[in-house]
């Protein structure tokens, strides 16, 4: 007897009865899953968010020709059926029903039946989970029939070849399911009772926030005196029509006004509500910030959360559905072997149009759309001669890497002499041949770790700065003609960023100097870190001023322009997601270059060392390209006045921004 036969005999020698309750067997506070979905906002928010986002991912049919080649199919039975499951539903509505059932009940059933009146020849009709009324069969792994009970009370048996069943995991039933709502029963019950209690409080509780206390040892009022006081108070200070509303009441006889504060925090309702949200989100494996974003969420974190939604949260359920469709539905409707269905996640993970355009352009090395293709995006008609790619002269092989170059000097690279474009500094390595004359050489460059460390410092600073500046801009969105706006404190921000950068720069400078001394074979015992602290701090201050000035300029432009599409928050989004990364490497490279020169100054000042400007980027400024290979004594400035690449004091912000040049030290 085979393994499967043994299992069948063990589970049910003749007939196996599957568990299947219309409501999933789950009730909370006498409410079914359907009622909980309708009435409980946390459950509705998470399930609705997940099912809606999953439903908008297109499912496409492909045919695999070989391992690396596949063809999108559009007119096949499967493609037509999935595009229009039945005459009453769209593909989106069908997918939303499937995912909603899976997230609520951990199962979904659809009837698959031939239909000569549809374009595909088939019909896919979802059945509400509450209609399922048991199923049975001789195979414990797949039911032979499923019973559905219609709202009219009719019980119908649907045979195996007429339905497709999606179900999740049950620890004690190979064909069963286990609704996530079961794990939330206590949480949801608490929320139901809490909401009921609050309704009772609002309905039955006293509605007042203050009362007047009159001392007991004063003369009692008569009924007429009390009524006169009450009427006078109501007319003067109570209600919308109060004649003295907002003014200070004058009391007599030692009266006092005492307040009765109502605090949701004291009752811990808000905290319980937050915990309830987190529990619901945890069961569905979703970050709560996606559904209930907090005030601390940034553009970068929102972008990462959106990526995690499709890669981590939805991906398992998408795989569950598509595997079932490929294994059961496609063979049943006669789809040829080799055809398969796949969810096109790239639609949701491809990023913004600007990001995709940049990635594609960098990958292909030039323009990638014709004018006709661009016109079609705006529903414009075809024009003659617009179906060929236009390749600007600055995007030929050996020219600029991309027409997206935004440097003010467009011809900056092509204007450089050809010999400088291709030139490599002499003896740019430390091989035996290069050292044959006994000299020693070291090229000071920044590594990726140093670059990332400085970029992380800038990101953390921008995030902290955002929290302080944005509320102030909201309170006073004005930009004076001269001086800093009221919402900006240059002294504070320059001081704080200097301290942040300096702490990292000191460590990186010491490491870069010791690395240079080791490569040049010099004694590092004479090197003094304390001697470098003042200058490294000055470098950090200069970079801090550059970063904050750039942020202030962008904020002023956005605030001053009432029609600007960007907002102040967008400025900080850009700073955290792009500007910090773009500033990390140039500063790290400048630290490495200065530290190598400083190491020579301290440990070998009379060895006749020289320094050489080395262009490492394939896309340098003309002024830097012209410097490539220029050699001067280590303690003398280059021809442009800089002591090292990235010397902000000598070159200014425009010349050091995104500069990736390095310095090469030679010792005879």
HELIX and SHEET records of a PDB file:
HELIX    1   1 UNK A    3  UNK A   11  1                                   9    
HELIX    2   2 UNK A   33  UNK A   39  1                                   7    
HELIX    3   3 UNK A   41  UNK A   55  1                                  15    
HELIX    4   4 UNK A   77  UNK A   83  1                                   7    
HELIX    5   5 UNK A   91  UNK A  105  1                                  15    
HELIX    6   6 UNK A  129  UNK A  131  5                                   3    
HELIX    7   7 UNK A  160  UNK A  162  5                                   3    
HELIX    8   8 UNK A  180  UNK A  183  1                                   4    
HELIX    9   9 UNK A  185  UNK A  204  1                                  20    
HELIX   10  10 UNK A  223  UNK A  237  1                                  15    
HELIX   11  11 UNK A  269  UNK A  283  1                                  15    
HELIX   12  12 UNK A  288  UNK A  291  1                                   4    
HELIX   13  13 UNK A  299  UNK A  308  1                                  10    
HELIX   14  14 UNK A  309  UNK A  313  3                                   5    
HELIX   15  15 UNK A  315  UNK A  324  1                                  10    
HELIX   16  16 UNK A  325  UNK A  329  3                                   5    
HELIX   17  17 UNK A  330  UNK A  332  1                                   3    
HELIX   18  18 UNK A  346  UNK A  349  1                                   4    
HELIX   19  19 UNK A  353  UNK A  364  1                                  12    
HELIX   20  20 UNK A  371  UNK A  377  1                                   7    
HELIX   21  21 UNK A  393  UNK A  395  5                                   3    
HELIX   22  22 UNK A  418  UNK A  422  1                                   5    
HELIX   23  23 UNK A  448  UNK A  475  1                                  28    
HELIX   24  24 UNK A  490  UNK A  520  1                                  31    
HELIX   25  25 UNK A  524  UNK A  526  5                                   3    
HELIX   26  26 UNK A  530  UNK A  560  1                                  31    
HELIX   27  27 UNK A  568  UNK A  574  1                                   7    
HELIX   28  28 UNK A  575  UNK A  579  3                                   5    
HELIX   29  29 UNK A  580  UNK A  603  1                                  24    
HELIX   30  30 UNK A  622  UNK A  625  1                                   4    
HELIX   31  31 UNK A  648  UNK A  651  1                                   4    
HELIX   32  32 UNK A  653  UNK A  656  1                                   4    
SHEET    1   A 4 UNK A  16  UNK A  18  0                                        
SHEET    2   A 4 UNK A 132  UNK A 137 -1                                        
SHEET    3   A 4 UNK A 145  UNK A 149 -1                                        
SHEET    4   A 4 UNK A 155  UNK A 159 -1                                        
SHEET    1   B 2 UNK A  27  UNK A  28  0                                        
SHEET    2   B 2 UNK A  31  UNK A  32 -1                                        
SHEET    1   C 3 UNK A  69  UNK A  73  0                                        
SHEET    2   C 3 UNK A  59  UNK A  66 -1                                        
SHEET    3   C 3 UNK A 339  UNK A 343 -1                                        
SHEET    1   D 3 UNK A 122  UNK A 127  0                                        
SHEET    2   D 3 UNK A 107  UNK A 114 -1                                        
SHEET    3   D 3 UNK A 163  UNK A 167 -1                                        
SHEET    1   E 2 UNK A 210  UNK A 213  0                                        
SHEET    2   E 2 UNK A 256  UNK A 259 -1                                        
SHEET    1   F 4 UNK A 440  UNK A 444  0                                        
SHEET    2   F 4 UNK A 662  UNK A 667 -1                                        
SHEET    3   F 4 UNK A 610  UNK A 614 -1                                        
SHEET    4   F 4 UNK A 631  UNK A 633 -1                                        
END                                                                             
